[in-house]
Amino acid sequence: MAGVKQPTDKSHFLLPDLGEGLAEAELVSWKVAAGDTVKESQTLAEMQTDKALVEVPSPWAGTVSELCGKAGDVIKVGAVLVRYGAAKAAAPAKVAPAAAAAAASSNGNASSGNACMSSQIAAGAKAAEGDQGTVVGTMSGTLTVSDRFARRAPEVAVAVRDGKALATPAVRGLAKKFGVDIQKVPATGRGGRVTASDVAAFAEGGVAVSASEPTSESTSAGFAPRAATIAPGSVYIDQNDVAQRVPFRGVRRKIAEALSRSVQTAVHFTVVDEADVTALEAKRKEYSKVVGEKLSMLPFIMTAICRALKKHPSLNAVVDDAKGEIILKSAVNLGCAVDTDAGLMVPVIKNAGTMAPVQLAQSVKMLAAKCKDRTIAREDSLGGTFTISNVGSYGGMFATPVINYPEVAILAAGRAKERVCVKDGKFYAGLVLPLSLSCDHRVVDGAEGARFLNTVVKLLEDPDALFA
């Protein structure tokens, strides 16, 4: 854990970088309480980073005076996580109303990450705070405004049109419901149309971003589309007969973020095929007897994928949308989707192309165990170049798997089933394995995707070629 310079006076602890290039982490739970005396390296909190659960230790011994955040909060790297000091809280700080108002006004549009809110300063500045935002304190006494808690000043850009606003009847009805003059709502829809999100943002005092207005994302190199934001109230949700409300937190939220980014960025297409693995099944049983351990079909499919990727290198790649580059990889780092109680995780087997089926089976078993007990390191979930999902272990046949962005392809293996097959004009009872390949059409053409899948099928149908 590095990348953040901690204070020398040991009065507060800043959230360090819990992984390579990490910008934020979700607070899962506290392991200490305010007033507790902690030892050096004692666990303070559990944090969720991407798909790994990380324990954050105390960098020094001391008494915890304040915990900055609650379970479910997303804390920025470098923000105050814990304050140290006397167990008894200090007297409320006196803040001049004029100074507090000036600070709140000047910081109304500035981001201070996830700074910890000081109840003493907030209480002293409550009268001067108004609607400019929540006043927070730092160790130097400077007042800033936290983006997480602040309410924006009701400054709305009004765009008055000469003609009638372009909008669907449903959007006009929504504007009428909110009491909004649709003529004044800035339009971001195609062709200058006012969307439901525009109306909702305007009604809440927000300012919609013009579709023609350049942003840091739209002007950067690459071909990733800007993710659309769903404004509260823009979609009708029936609040009756609610059995349970489950917040997007932990692994589930990370899964949602990753899948949304993939679907909004990569252009998916799926190719399906079947492989007659009758001969491979016999070979698998032989291997199991030799190694003294039952092997599933998965490591053999992995071997076929690694062999096929050498012949079709365009699928062993990642996309750098920020730079507008397709990066072909020389090594196969194979991701394997693992189902856990916390949600789907994708550990990565590094240099899988150099491993035998037995080694792949052992790697999958080891990484899957770490995923299920939440001890897997963040580094073991990064750097993948291709992913396999074994949906067949849960009874599925064909699937339309979502690409593990920024990779460009993913293969789903279904459940192998006995079927009457025909070869050389003769019937026989065979074992057929369904396969589904999803690719990013921006990088992989449909024909190349079909050729890759055909190579995998041929390797699985001919064990001698697979292990040659």
Salt bridges, closest charged atoms under 4 A:
GLU24 OE1 - LYS76 NZ 3.04
GLU26 OE1 - ARG253 NH2 2.80
GLU46 OE1 - LYS31 NZ 3.94
ASP50 OD2 - ARG378 NH2 2.93
GLU66 OE1 - ARG83 NE 3.50
ASP73 OD1 - LYS70 NZ 3.62
ASP73 OD1 - ARG148 NH2 3.20
ASP131 OD1 - ARG151 NH2 2.89
ASP147 OD1 - ARG152 NH2 2.88
GLU257 OE1 - LYS254 NZ 3.89
GLU274 OE2 - ARG419 NH1 2.90
GLU281 OE2 - ARG284 NH2 2.67
ASP321 OD1 - ARG442 NH1 2.94
ASP440 OD2 - ARG442 NH2 2.87
GLU448 OE2 - HIS312 ND1 2.91
GLU448 OE1 - ARG451 NE 3.05
